[in-house]
Amino acid sequence: MSLKRNEFLQHLANHQCYFHRHGGKHDIYQNSITKKKTTVPRHPKIDMHLADAICKQLSIPKFNH
């Protein structure tokens, strides 16, 4: 199962995680509270397992549909 990238980016923004910089084929997002960073692929759809891993790396709640 996957979700739209825009929906996931809105989830990140709702939890104080913002775009930090562009990488090669990914964007780097940072949690403004904990200062933790991780990569988010630029694919139009993101796998739910990957979304859960990104949320864990940024120390925010998992995405719920």
C-alpha positions, 0 to 999 in steps of 0.5 A: 500500500502507498500514499501520495507524496503530497499527503505525506509531506503535509503530515510532516509539516503538521508535526513541525518537520520542514524541507531542509535541502535537496539531495541527489534524488531525495529531499532532506527534511528536518524536525524543527524540534529535535533537529533530526534529519532524514531523506524523503524520495521524490516519487509521486507515491511513497510506500507505507513501510517507508513512510513509517520508517521516515516518521520513526527517524524524525521522531513523529507519529506514524501516518494514519489514513 
